Amino acid sequence: MEKNNNNIYPVFDKMLGRADKEALLGQHGLMVWFTGLSGSGKSTVAIALERELQRRGILCRLLDGDNIRTGINNNLGFSEEDRIENIRRIAEVSKLFVDTGIVTLAAFISPMRQMRQMAADIIGRDDFIEVYVSTPVEECERRDVKGLYARARKGEIKNFTGISAPFEAPENPALAIDTSRLSLQQSVEAVLQLILPKINKKRN
């Protein structure tokens, strides 16, 4: 009797599926991808959103440059190739979280549309919510306590997004928020209104 070798990864057939995980948690997995310039408020909004979701009993995971570039991606630099690989790895890890029913928040500049499209394709477009933090570069530069923009303007930092490297704004984001016009609470509320119906949390 011949063996069916079509499935070379048979372990996947034995693992519990996404529906099992979501039923256990009482929520649907989702990716909320924050994109915008350095200093736009991506991480600030994502951190506040994480706390609000936690308060509501929704399991979530926040990914940003600090916990990715010092860990799984600590071998990558800031060349175009490394930036693409950085986003690819983030998307693959995020897919694992989303498939486990976890609401996943990602706060990365991800300056090029092709990067964000790649992430959406990996994670799944039905689960991918793109939030554009559209704060103007002038405001981002004013907030810059690390002096990165000033160093970039002096040529001390090469390929700095918004100064010496381009940022391609999303053409059709699910949501755009300008943190120079909206308070932190208003920004978080805008995201919540968008994602809560998709998480569709149910309690018995």
Buried (B, 14 or more C-beta within 10 A) or exposed (E): EEEEEEEEEEEEEEEEEBEEBBEEBBBBBBBBBBBBBBBBBBBBBBBBBBEBBEEEEBBBBBBBBEEBBEEBBEEBEBEEEEBBBBBBBBBEBBBEBBBBBBBBBBBBBBBBEEBBEBBBEBBEEEBBBBBBBBBBBEBBBEBBEEEBBEBBEEEEBEBBBBBEBEBBBBEEBBBBBBBBEBEBEEBBBBBBEBBBEBBEBEEE
